Amino acid sequence: MKFVKVCALLSSLSLSPPAFSEFKVPDYYKTLKHTASARQLVSTYPRPQVVQNLRDFIACCRPGRLVGTESHLKAVDFLENFLKTRGNGKGVEIKRESFVPDLESAQAKLKADLKALETVPADIQKFADSLTNKLESLKPWVKNHPGINLVWEKKGTINPEEVLFFGAHYDSIVFDPETRVIDESAQMPGADNNGSGVVALLSMIEVLKEIDLPRTVRVVFFDYHEVGALGAEAYAKAHKTKLKDLLFINAFMLGNDTKRLDTEKREGNFRAYMHPETPEKFQEQIRDLIERGRQMSAGVNFELMSTDLKASDAQGFWREGLPAVVFTQNREQDFNSERLHTPNDFIETLNFRTFDGTFRYFTGVAISWAYQFSLK
């Protein structure tokens, strides 16, 4: 326990970050020929930079990224500034998409979920009451502060109509472990949930903006996840017609990976969760992407599972009947349940090697798919 408190203290200190020069890709990597060249390109991104990107993201918005707070607004500014200064380039479009969070719908869904239970445990009821109160308190706030989904897209040079679509939510929340009430005064670093997913994609963007891509890659950073996946749902509803034939790839909680607590005593054994009713053509695409990632030799692998994973941005798409898959930690064998939604979800508790590997996995997937490299 003392170790955790010391790490939390160190994480909260404003230490001067190491200086990294802007990432630049050598000209001979601007256009790629095969998977080996993609691996070589991705390997040039400095390993300490990925972790530093996460430190910077968490530091920008203390005490946390809880919706309805000023520090949450700082997270939006941080992400937009990163995209414009380190993610901009030829063929890149960056935009804010504002939406009015459907707070009434979130309250109704929460009420329906409770009603579906035969008996409601006391701690679940306390959690639901606290979340209901938070949703109610946000109603005056959203009149002047809409939700913000940030969109980064790099158009393909040959087949721009073909799109690979990633996303991650950027807000955070903390519940008191005893009362199950939202603790707005607590530190909410949200390093694993979901700073890890956000920063894996930000780092990927910094590589992709430097190279030619035959096909389009899109990344969306979603708001209002922790109160009902409202940002993802708003995006899904706004673009439903165009998204019906497009697979959404959710990057979610990518930092926790332990050998000691893992029931298989292994590292790097992550999972990809698809909805049980996912059409076969999207199942085939997911398997294709997993194989492309495997060939990147990033030190992590994602095993495909079929389950209705409610605690993800994918639920916002599944509710609209849209295809989605969640790339995340192994929830059955090595789930970060003890630190989830607590002040102890800070960066020093993560497996940096594995987290770095997830960034390289996703970046390799995006490049391999964009070029349609052979999988033989």
ChimeraX attribute file (.defattr): number of C-alpha atoms within 10 A of each C-alpha:
attribute: neighborCount
match mode: 1-to-1
recipient: residues
	/A:1	6
	/A:2	7
	/A:3	8
	/A:4	13
	/A:5	12
	/A:6	10
	/A:7	16
	/A:8	20
	/A:9	11
	/A:10	14
	/A:11	17
	/A:12	16
	/A:13	9
	/A:14	8
	/A:15	10
	/A:16	6
	/A:17	10
	/A:18	9
	/A:19	8
	/A:20	10
	/A:21	7
	/A:22	9
	/A:23	15
	/A:24	13
	/A:25	18
	/A:26	11
	/A:27	9
	/A:28	10
	/A:29	16
	/A:30	14
	/A:31	15
	/A:32	18
	/A:33	11
	/A:34	15
	/A:35	21
	/A:36	12
	/A:37	14
	/A:38	22
	/A:39	20
	/A:40	13
	/A:41	22
	/A:42	22
	/A:43	13
	/A:44	13
	/A:45	18
	/A:46	12
	/A:47	14
	/A:48	13
	/A:49	17
	/A:50	22
	/A:51	21
	/A:52	16
	/A:53	20
	/A:54	22
	/A:55	22
	/A:56	13
	/A:57	23
	/A:58	24
	/A:59	18
	/A:60	19
	/A:61	22
	/A:62	19
	/A:63	20
	/A:64	27
	/A:65	27
	/A:66	28
	/A:67	24
	/A:68	20
	/A:69	15
	/A:70	14
	/A:71	17
	/A:72	22
	/A:73	18
	/A:74	17
	/A:75	22
	/A:76	23
	/A:77	14
	/A:78	17
	/A:79	19
	/A:80	20
	/A:81	12
	/A:82	18
	/A:83	23
	/A:84	16
	/A:85	12
	/A:86	18
	/A:87	24
	/A:88	20
	/A:89	16
	/A:90	11
	/A:91	14
	/A:92	19
	/A:93	16
	/A:94	18
	/A:95	15
	/A:96	15
	/A:97	17
	/A:98	16
	/A:99	18
	/A:100	16
	/A:101	26
	/A:102	18
	/A:103	21
	/A:104	13
	/A:105	12
	/A:106	18
	/A:107	20
	/A:108	11
	/A:109	13
	/A:110	17
	/A:111	14
	/A:112	11
	/A:113	11
	/A:114	15
	/A:115	11
	/A:116	9
	/A:117	9
	/A:118	7
	/A:119	8
	/A:120	12
	/A:121	10
	/A:122	11
	/A:123	14
	/A:124	12
	/A:125	13
	/A:126	16
	/A:127	17
	/A:128	19
	/A:129	17
	/A:130	18
	/A:131	22
	/A:132	19
	/A:133	14
	/A:134	18
	/A:135	20
	/A:136	14
	/A:137	13
	/A:138	16
	/A:139	17
	/A:140	10
	/A:141	13
	/A:142	17
	/A:143	10
	/A:144	9
	/A:145	17
	/A:146	15
	/A:147	24
	/A:148	20
	/A:149	22
	/A:150	20
	/A:151	18
	/A:152	24
	/A:153	22
	/A:154	27
	/A:155	22
	/A:156	20
	/A:157	13
	/A:158	14
	/A:159	13
	/A:160	15
	/A:161	11
	/A:162	15
	/A:163	21
	/A:164	19
	/A:165	19
	/A:166	22
	/A:167	25
	/A:168	30
	/A:169	26
	/A:170	27
	/A:171	27
	/A:172	24
	/A:173	24
	/A:174	26
	/A:175	20
	/A:176	15
	/A:177	13
	/A:178	7
	/A:179	13
	/A:180	19
	/A:181	19
	/A:182	22
	/A:183	18
	/A:184	15
	/A:185	9
	/A:186	16
	/A:187	20
	/A:188	27
	/A:189	33
	/A:190	28
	/A:191	30
	/A:192	27
	/A:193	28
	/A:194	23
	/A:195	29
	/A:196	31
	/A:197	28
	/A:198	30
	/A:199	28
	/A:200	28
	/A:201	24
	/A:202	24
	/A:203	25
	/A:204	25
	/A:205	24
	/A:206	23
	/A:207	22
	/A:208	24
	/A:209	23
	/A:210	21
	/A:211	22
	/A:212	21
	/A:213	26
	/A:214	20
	/A:215	22
	/A:216	23
	/A:217	25
	/A:218	20
	/A:219	24
	/A:220	26
	/A:221	25
	/A:222	26
	/A:223	33
	/A:224	27
	/A:225	24
	/A:226	22
	/A:227	22
	/A:228	25
	/A:229	23
	/A:230	25
	/A:231	29
	/A:232	26
	/A:233	26
	/A:234	24
	/A:235	20
	/A:236	23
	/A:237	16
	/A:238	13
	/A:239	11
	/A:240	17
	/A:241	11
	/A:242	9
	/A:243	18
	/A:244	15
	/A:245	13
	/A:246	17
	/A:247	20
	/A:248	26
	/A:249	23
	/A:250	24
	/A:251	29
	/A:252	25
	/A:253	26
	/A:254	30
	/A:255	28
	/A:256	28
	/A:257	25
	/A:258	21
	/A:259	13
	/A:260	11
	/A:261	13
	/A:262	16
	/A:263	11
	/A:264	11
	/A:265	12
	/A:266	14
	/A:267	19
	/A:268	22
	/A:269	22
	/A:270	22
	/A:271	20
	/A:272	23
	/A:273	24
	/A:274	24
	/A:275	21
	/A:276	11
	/A:277	13
	/A:278	17
	/A:279	10
	/A:280	9
	/A:281	9
	/A:282	18
	/A:283	20
	/A:284	11
	/A:285	12
	/A:286	20
	/A:287	15
	/A:288	15
	/A:289	20
	/A:290	21
	/A:291	15
	/A:292	24
	/A:293	25
	/A:294	17
	/A:295	19
	/A:296	25
	/A:297	14
	/A:298	22
	/A:299	17
	/A:300	22
	/A:301	22
	/A:302	23
	/A:303	14
	/A:304	18
	/A:305	14
	/A:306	14
	/A:307	14
	/A:308	15
	/A:309	17
	/A:310	13
	/A:311	13
	/A:312	24
	/A:313	31
	/A:314	30
	/A:315	24
	/A:316	23
	/A:317	25
	/A:318	21
	/A:319	12
	/A:320	13
	/A:321	15
	/A:322	22
	/A:323	24
	/A:324	26
	/A:325	30
	/A:326	27
	/A:327	25
	/A:328	24
	/A:329	25
	/A:330	22
	/A:331	13
	/A:332	9
	/A:333	16
	/A:334	22
	/A:335	18
	/A:336	21
	/A:337	10
	/A:338	10
	/A:339	18
	/A:340	19
	/A:341	23
	/A:342	22
	/A:343	22
	/A:344	21
	/A:345	25
	/A:346	26
	/A:347	24
	/A:348	15
	/A:349	18
	/A:350	20
	/A:351	18
	/A:352	19
	/A:353	18
	/A:354	22
	/A:355	26
	/A:356	25
	/A:357	24
	/A:358	30
	/A:359	25
	/A:360	30
	/A:361	28
	/A:362	25
	/A:363	26
	/A:364	28
	/A:365	24
	/A:366	27
	/A:367	29
	/A:368	26
	/A:369	22
	/A:370	22
	/A:371	20
	/A:372	15
	/A:373	15
	/A:374	10
	/A:375	11
	/A:376	4
